[in-house]
């Protein structure tokens, strides 16, 4: 049986329930009331700050989908009005934004937002007090879905399952000694800890060690020296994209050549653009197909990005946003009558088979609010992320 961790809450940040009942009530009659011609939804995204490299393309991808959808009549004749506000990846700012989106902008749902701790900070007000659903958030933790929280539905394979996938991949490729290089914050540590049990489940003789690195460090010279001293046969990176690029560049500079694997946040265009040829051969798991994939659904994405978001990179992160927007739209299309917060929640609970084309099929129910555990293998070949095989479910974790 799987054991689920409990993530420390950020309730100290959450003393924000001072709005009156009138201020936060009535969401079901505001954002898409009865005959309204719009469905008003919102999101918080890091459009500035250290993680803007994630938020900006994620917004562009969802924007492209919603613009394309609206150009073709919207959802059952109703246009999507998606209000996005910059939280700079800050939990306190996210709480304030949540209050604005719900109480002032009257959104019926938060869709395709970004950040785990940021969302946690806003949950008490959005989910518990206002009863507004949070859908397809990029980020998440196991305790979001076990047990399922009312109004919270996810489309992202958990980071822990991503770690399980790359652990099994490295062992299946023949590695007997694996070194997990990870940032030092607790969230990264927890993901890194998932590698060893899965690796040993595949091959009990495998050795797994972990090497913590100070978060957002730029000097990887001593890190690579420590990696060389450990003599691993493979390395798994649980880092941000810029950190992974710094690791790869320094490894090449010091003549270290090892099979290297990573989880989805590393599988970004920024990793390749920053690391350049040092990224060649990097293997990772992803939540979506490679943006270069010839699949018709991915081609539709590239075409829409060129038309509706010209100048924006049609990469993995934009494809995340596109996929999340599409899942939301496909589910809301099934609603008969007013598109309210409660109607959206009910529709998600009945969405047993949603195929976005660019990401795994999503299956939700009243008791299962996480749409998928599947991932896609990708690899840098000739400077481009390329899909390897098809979506699959990683090994179960104990």
C-alpha positions as CSV (number, residue, x, y, z in Angstrom):
1,X,0.0,0.0,0.0
2,X,1.2,3.5,-0.8
3,X,2.1,5.7,2.0
4,X,1.3,9.4,1.6
5,X,3.3,12.2,3.2
6,X,1.9,15.2,4.9
7,X,3.2,18.5,3.6
8,X,3.7,21.2,6.2
9,X,1.0,23.8,5.7
10,X,1.4,27.4,5.3
11,X,-1.6,28.4,7.4
12,X,0.3,31.2,9.1
13,X,0.1,33.0,5.8
14,X,-3.6,32.4,5.6
15,X,-5.2,34.8,7.9
16,X,-7.2,36.2,5.1
17,X,-10.7,35.0,5.8
18,X,-11.9,38.5,6.8
19,X,-14.1,39.0,3.8
20,X,-17.8,39.0,4.6
21,X,-20.1,36.3,3.4
22,X,-21.6,38.8,0.9
23,X,-18.1,39.5,-0.6
24,X,-17.2,35.9,-1.3
25,X,-20.7,34.4,-1.8
26,X,-22.6,34.1,-5.0
27,X,-19.8,32.8,-7.2
28,X,-22.3,30.5,-8.9
29,X,-24.3,33.5,-10.1
30,X,-21.4,35.7,-11.2
31,X,-18.8,34.2,-13.3
32,X,-21.1,32.5,-15.8
33,X,-24.5,33.0,-14.6
34,X,-27.4,31.5,-16.5
35,X,-27.4,33.3,-19.8
36,X,-24.1,35.0,-19.5
37,X,-22.1,35.0,-22.7
38,X,-18.8,34.4,-20.8
39,X,-17.2,31.9,-18.5
40,X,-15.0,33.9,-16.2
41,X,-12.0,32.0,-14.7
42,X,-8.7,33.1,-13.3
43,X,-5.2,32.0,-12.3
44,X,-2.1,33.1,-10.4
45,X,1.2,32.6,-12.3
46,X,4.8,33.7,-11.7
47,X,5.2,36.2,-14.6
48,X,8.1,37.9,-12.8
49,X,10.8,36.7,-10.5
50,X,13.0,33.6,-10.3
51,X,10.3,31.2,-11.8
52,X,9.0,33.4,-14.5
53,X,10.6,31.1,-17.0
54,X,7.9,28.7,-16.1
55,X,4.9,31.0,-15.7
56,X,5.3,33.1,-18.8
57,X,5.3,30.2,-21.3
58,X,2.6,28.4,-19.3
59,X,0.4,31.4,-19.7
60,X,1.2,31.7,-23.4
61,X,0.1,28.1,-24.1
62,X,-3.2,28.4,-22.2
63,X,-3.8,31.8,-23.8
64,X,-3.3,30.3,-27.3
65,X,-5.8,27.5,-26.6
66,X,-8.5,29.8,-25.1
67,X,-8.0,32.3,-28.0
68,X,-8.4,29.5,-30.5
69,X,-11.4,28.2,-28.6
70,X,-13.1,31.6,-28.5
71,X,-12.4,32.1,-32.2
72,X,-14.5,29.0,-32.8
73,X,-17.4,30.0,-30.6
74,X,-16.1,29.2,-27.1
75,X,-17.8,26.5,-25.0
76,X,-21.4,25.9,-25.9
77,X,-21.6,29.4,-27.2
78,X,-19.9,31.0,-24.2
79,X,-16.5,32.7,-24.5
80,X,-13.7,32.1,-22.0
81,X,-12.5,35.1,-20.0
82,X,-9.3,34.0,-18.3
83,X,-7.9,36.6,-15.9
84,X,-4.2,36.0,-15.0
85,X,-2.4,37.8,-12.2
86,X,1.3,37.8,-11.4
87,X,2.1,36.3,-8.0
88,X,5.9,36.3,-8.5
89,X,5.8,32.8,-6.9
90,X,5.1,34.3,-3.6
91,X,2.5,32.7,-1.2
92,X,1.4,35.9,0.4
93,X,0.8,37.6,-2.9
94,X,-1.1,34.5,-4.0
95,X,-3.5,34.9,-1.1
96,X,-4.2,38.5,-2.1
97,X,-4.6,37.6,-5.7
98,X,-7.0,34.8,-4.8
99,X,-9.2,37.2,-2.9
100,X,-9.2,39.6,-5.9
101,X,-10.1,36.8,-8.4
102,X,-12.9,35.4,-6.3
103,X,-14.4,38.4,-4.5
104,X,-13.8,41.1,-7.1
105,X,-13.5,39.4,-10.5
106,X,-16.1,36.8,-9.6
107,X,-14.3,33.8,-11.2
108,X,-16.1,30.4,-11.1
109,X,-12.8,28.5,-11.1
110,X,-9.0,28.9,-10.8
111,X,-7.6,27.1,-13.9
112,X,-3.9,26.4,-14.8
113,X,-2.3,28.3,-12.0
114,X,1.2,27.5,-10.8
115,X,3.0,26.6,-7.6
116,X,2.6,24.2,-4.7
117,X,3.2,26.3,-1.7
118,X,1.5,29.2,-3.4
119,X,-1.7,27.2,-3.9
120,X,-1.6,25.8,-0.4
121,X,-1.6,29.3,0.9
122,X,-4.8,30.2,-1.0
123,X,-6.7,26.9,-0.4
124,X,-8.4,27.9,2.8
125,X,-10.0,31.0,1.2
126,X,-10.6,29.6,-2.3
127,X,-11.5,26.0,-1.6
128,X,-12.8,26.0,1.9
129,X,-14.5,29.4,2.4
130,X,-15.5,30.4,-1.1
131,X,-16.1,26.9,-2.6
132,X,-14.4,27.9,-5.8
133,X,-12.6,24.9,-7.5
134,X,-8.9,24.9,-8.2
135,X,-8.3,23.0,-11.4
136,X,-5.2,21.7,-13.2
137,X,-2.7,23.5,-11.0
138,X,1.0,23.0,-12.1
139,X,2.6,21.6,-8.9
140,X,1.0,19.6,-6.2
141,X,1.7,17.1,-3.4
142,X,0.3,13.7,-2.5
143,X,-1.7,15.0,0.4
144,X,-3.7,17.1,-2.1
145,X,-5.3,14.0,-3.5
146,X,-5.2,11.4,-0.6
147,X,-7.8,11.9,0.6
148,X,-9.2,14.1,-2.3
149,X,-9.9,17.7,-1.3
150,X,-13.3,19.0,-2.3
151,X,-13.0,21.2,-5.4
152,X,-9.3,20.4,-6.1
153,X,-8.5,18.4,-9.3
154,X,-5.1,17.9,-10.9
155,X,-3.7,16.9,-14.2
156,X,0.0,16.6,-13.3
157,X,1.7,13.3,-12.5
158,X,3.1,13.8,-9.0
159,X,6.8,14.7,-8.7
160,X,7.3,11.6,-6.6
161,X,6.0,9.4,-9.4
162,X,8.2,11.2,-11.8
163,X,11.2,10.3,-9.6
164,X,10.0,6.7,-9.6
165,X,9.9,6.7,-13.4
166,X,13.5,7.9,-13.8
167,X,14.8,5.6,-11.1
168,X,13.4,2.6,-12.9
169,X,14.7,3.9,-16.3
170,X,18.2,4.3,-15.0
171,X,18.3,0.8,-13.5
172,X,16.7,-0.7,-16.6
173,X,19.5,1.0,-18.6
174,X,22.0,-1.0,-16.5
175,X,23.1,1.5,-13.8
176,X,24.2,-0.3,-10.6
177,X,25.3,2.9,-8.7
178,X,23.1,6.0,-8.9
179,X,23.7,9.4,-7.5
180,X,20.7,11.7,-7.0
181,X,21.7,15.4,-7.2
182,X,19.0,17.6,-5.8
183,X,18.3,21.1,-4.5
184,X,18.2,21.3,-0.7
185,X,14.7,22.6,0.1
186,X,12.4,20.0,1.6
187,X,10.2,19.7,-1.5
188,X,13.2,18.6,-3.6
189,X,14.5,16.3,-0.8
190,X,11.2,14.5,-0.6
191,X,11.2,13.8,-4.4
192,X,14.8,12.7,-4.3
193,X,14.0,10.2,-1.5
194,X,11.7,8.4,-3.9
195,X,14.5,7.2,-6.1
196,X,16.1,4.6,-3.9
197,X,13.1,2.4,-3.0
198,X,12.0,2.1,-6.6
199,X,15.5,1.5,-7.9
200,X,16.0,-1.3,-5.4
201,X,12.6,-2.8,-6.2
202,X,13.8,-3.1,-9.8
203,X,17.2,-4.4,-8.8
204,X,18.0,-5.0,-5.0
205,X,21.7,-4.8,-5.7
206,X,21.6,-1.2,-6.9
207,X,23.3,1.5,-4.7
208,X,21.7,4.9,-4.4
209,X,23.2,8.0,-2.8
210,X,22.0,11.6,-2.6
211,X,24.0,14.8,-3.0
212,X,22.2,18.0,-1.8
213,X,23.0,21.3,-3.5
214,X,22.2,24.7,-2.2
215,X,19.1,26.0,-3.9
216,X,19.8,28.3,-6.9
217,X,23.5,28.0,-6.6
218,X,25.4,29.0,-9.7
219,X,28.8,27.5,-9.1
220,X,28.7,23.8,-9.8
221,X,32.5,23.3,-9.8
222,X,32.6,21.7,-6.3
223,X,29.4,19.8,-7.0
224,X,30.9,18.1,-10.1
225,X,34.1,17.3,-8.1
226,X,31.9,15.5,-5.5
227,X,30.1,13.6,-8.2
228,X,33.4,12.4,-9.7
229,X,34.6,11.3,-6.3
230,X,31.4,9.3,-5.8
231,X,32.0,7.2,-9.0
232,X,28.3,6.7,-9.9
233,X,27.3,5.0,-13.1
234,X,24.3,7.3,-13.6
235,X,23.1,10.6,-12.2
236,X,19.5,11.7,-11.6
237,X,18.8,15.5,-11.4
238,X,16.0,16.8,-9.1
239,X,16.8,20.5,-9.8
240,X,15.3,23.5,-11.5
241,X,16.0,23.9,-15.2
242,X,18.8,26.6,-14.7
243,X,20.4,24.5,-12.0
244,X,20.4,21.4,-14.3
245,X,21.9,23.4,-17.1
246,X,24.7,24.7,-14.8
247,X,25.3,21.1,-13.7
248,X,25.6,19.8,-17.3
249,X,27.9,22.6,-18.4
250,X,30.3,22.1,-15.5
251,X,30.2,18.3,-16.0
252,X,31.2,18.8,-19.6
253,X,33.9,21.3,-18.6
254,X,35.4,18.8,-16.1
255,X,35.2,15.9,-18.6
256,X,32.5,14.1,-16.7
257,X,30.4,12.0,-19.0
258,X,27.6,9.9,-17.4
259,X,24.1,8.8,-18.3
260,X,22.0,11.6,-16.8
261,X,18.3,11.5,-16.1
262,X,15.8,14.1,-14.7
263,X,12.2,14.8,-13.8
264,X,9.8,17.0,-15.7
265,X,10.8,20.5,-14.5
266,X,14.3,19.9,-16.1
267,X,12.8,18.8,-19.4
268,X,12.4,22.4,-20.6
269,X,13.7,24.3,-23.6
270,X,15.6,26.5,-21.2
271,X,17.8,23.6,-20.1
272,X,18.9,23.1,-23.7
273,X,19.3,26.8,-24.5
274,X,21.4,27.3,-21.3
275,X,23.5,24.1,-21.4
276,X,23.8,24.0,-25.2
277,X,25.7,20.9,-26.4
278,X,26.3,19.8,-22.8
279,X,22.6,18.8,-22.7
280,X,22.9,16.3,-25.6
281,X,21.8,12.9,-24.5
282,X,20.0,14.1,-21.3
283,X,17.0,11.9,-20.6
284,X,13.9,12.9,-18.6
285,X,10.3,12.3,-18.1
286,X,7.6,14.7,-19.1
287,X,3.9,15.4,-18.6
288,X,3.3,16.0,-22.4
289,X,4.7,14.9,-25.7
290,X,7.7,16.6,-27.1
291,X,6.7,19.9,-28.8
292,X,8.6,18.6,-31.9
293,X,6.4,15.5,-32.1
294,X,4.6,14.9,-35.5
295,X,1.4,14.0,-33.7
296,X,-1.6,16.0,-35.1
297,X,-2.6,17.2,-31.7
298,X,0.9,18.7,-31.2
299,X,0.9,20.2,-34.6
300,X,-2.4,22.0,-33.7
301,X,-0.6,23.4,-30.7
302,X,2.3,24.7,-32.7
303,X,0.0,26.2,-35.3
304,X,-2.1,28.0,-32.6
305,X,1.0,29.3,-30.9
306,X,2.2,30.8,-34.1
307,X,-1.1,32.4,-34.8
308,X,-2.3,33.6,-31.3
309,X,1.0,33.9,-29.4
310,X,3.6,34.9,-32.0
311,X,7.0,35.4,-30.5
312,X,6.4,33.0,-27.6
313,X,8.3,29.8,-27.5
314,X,6.1,26.8,-28.4
315,X,8.0,24.5,-26.0
316,X,7.1,22.1,-23.1
317,X,6.0,24.7,-20.7
318,X,3.6,26.3,-23.2
319,X,2.3,22.8,-24.0
320,X,1.6,22.3,-20.3
321,X,-0.6,25.4,-20.3
322,X,-2.3,24.3,-23.5
323,X,-3.0,20.8,-22.2
324,X,-4.5,22.1,-18.9
325,X,-6.7,24.6,-20.8
326,X,-7.9,21.9,-23.1
327,X,-8.8,19.5,-20.3
328,X,-10.8,22.2,-18.6
329,X,-12.6,23.1,-21.8
330,X,-13.4,19.5,-22.7
331,X,-14.9,18.8,-19.2
332,X,-16.9,22.1,-19.1
333,X,-18.4,21.3,-22.5
334,X,-20.4,18.5,-20.8
335,X,-22.2,20.9,-18.5
336,X,-25.9,21.4,-19.4
337,X,-27.1,24.7,-18.2
338,X,-25.3,27.5,-16.2
339,X,-21.6,27.0,-15.8
340,X,-21.2,27.5,-12.0
341,X,-18.5,26.5,-9.6
342,X,-20.6,23.6,-8.3
343,X,-21.5,22.5,-11.9
344,X,-17.8,22.5,-12.8
345,X,-16.9,20.3,-9.8
346,X,-19.7,17.9,-10.6
347,X,-18.5,17.7,-14.2
348,X,-15.0,16.9,-13.2
349,X,-16.2,14.1,-10.9
350,X,-17.9,12.5,-13.8
351,X,-15.1,13.0,-16.3
352,X,-13.9,9.4,-16.7
353,X,-12.2,9.7,-20.1
354,X,-10.7,13.0,-21.3
355,X,-8.0,12.7,-24.0
356,X,-6.1,16.0,-24.6
357,X,-4.0,14.3,-27.3
358,X,-0.8,16.0,-26.2
359,X,-0.9,14.5,-22.7
360,X,-2.1,11.3,-21.1
361,X,-5.8,10.5,-21.0
362,X,-7.3,12.0,-17.8
363,X,-9.7,10.0,-15.6
364,X,-11.5,11.6,-12.6
365,X,-14.2,10.5,-10.2
366,X,-15.7,11.6,-6.9
367,X,-13.0,9.6,-5.1
368,X,-10.0,10.2,-7.5
369,X,-9.2,13.8,-8.2
370,X,-5.8,13.3,-9.8
371,X,-6.3,12.7,-13.6
372,X,-3.2,10.7,-14.4
373,X,0.0,9.0,-13.1
374,X,1.5,8.6,-16.5
375,X,4.6,10.2,-18.0
376,X,6.3,10.4,-21.3
377,X,10.0,9.7,-21.8
378,X,12.0,12.4,-23.7
379,X,15.6,12.8,-24.7
380,X,17.8,15.6,-26.1
381,X,18.8,14.5,-29.6
382,X,20.6,16.9,-31.9
383,X,19.8,19.7,-29.6
384,X,16.0,19.0,-29.5
385,X,13.8,17.3,-27.0
386,X,12.4,14.2,-28.7
387,X,9.7,11.8,-27.5
388,X,10.8,8.3,-26.7
389,X,8.0,5.7,-26.8
390,X,4.5,6.6,-25.5
391,X,2.9,7.6,-22.2
392,X,3.2,4.9,-19.5
393,X,2.6,4.5,-15.8
394,X,5.7,4.5,-13.5
395,X,6.2,1.7,-11.0
396,X,4.1,1.8,-7.9
397,X,5.8,3.2,-4.8
398,X,5.5,1.6,-1.4
